[in-house]
Amino acid sequence: MRRPKEPTTFWYTWLMNPFNFEYPWFLALIVLFIFCAKLCKIKGRSIYFPHLESLLVSTVRRSRLLGLLKWLAIVMALIAMASPVLTNEYSDSKKDGRDIVLIIDTSGSMQQGHFDAKDLSKNKFDVVKEVASDFVLRRENDRIGLITFADVAFVASPLTFGKEFLEKIIKMQRLGIAGQKTAMNDALVQSYAMLERSTAKSKVAILLTDGIDNMSQVSADEVKSLIAKSDVKLYTIGIGSTRDYDGKSLRVFAKAGQGEAFTASNSEMLHQIYAKIDALEVTKIDDKKVVQHTYLFVYPLFIAVLSLLLFLYFRVMGSVK
């Protein structure tokens, strides 16, 4: 279905934008003209129309027409001198959004409970999905993708601006779909492959795991070399007990990726970590206010000149008759 075209006429512009006068005090001169019309008609004619005294008309009908044309010319001339202007203000915003990939562990160890002190029925994976969804909704101007991993790593969602769509994808994730083990290195390689195709100026990867790599086909040294050569910033998060995951590897990877390594032993800490990453990766917005002026004096000036010409024409025609 075609969208209806917005009207681009002068009157549409007049009605939809703020209207004012640059020199509104010119409009006060209408009082002077009215005063002269009432109290000094003869002098007024001698001042404003000195060469037209012999062009008086005899009929009332013609007199009314001439009076209308005369006042229309005066009023329009004063409006033109007051300089009517349409002012259109708008913001010219340039948003430097980021491409972000969330890398989330879905191995069997993520089923461990008692991670949220407020709700002991939630396991680590339940909390991670809640925190990740909240993070996604905060990033209004960014594209975000999702990679999950266990025995294998796979793309759950490509980079997208569709935050509601991605939130649903996160909620649909289930433990054990990709196995029970941990292919963390493979997941990193896949996430970097996704971001290497991106044309965004800022690229970020956020890895979350509670285990030690025991299933990848790529070695840790190869992954470290890949991370160091890339312009992707990497944050790593180890959750649960420090004995459960390879904290040393996470710190090495984060350092190579010019990012930070975090540790979260409970739900509250995980919320704080994602909030800190959100604050560190602020989207830059260059917001400039632009004011556009459209000068309209030519329209009343045209009407004033036309009215004056018609006034002179009918006066001359009346005197000829």
Order of alpha helices (4+ residues) and beta strands (2+ residues): alpha-beta-alpha-alpha-alpha-beta-beta-alpha-beta-beta-alpha-alpha-beta-alpha-beta-alpha-beta-alpha-beta-alpha
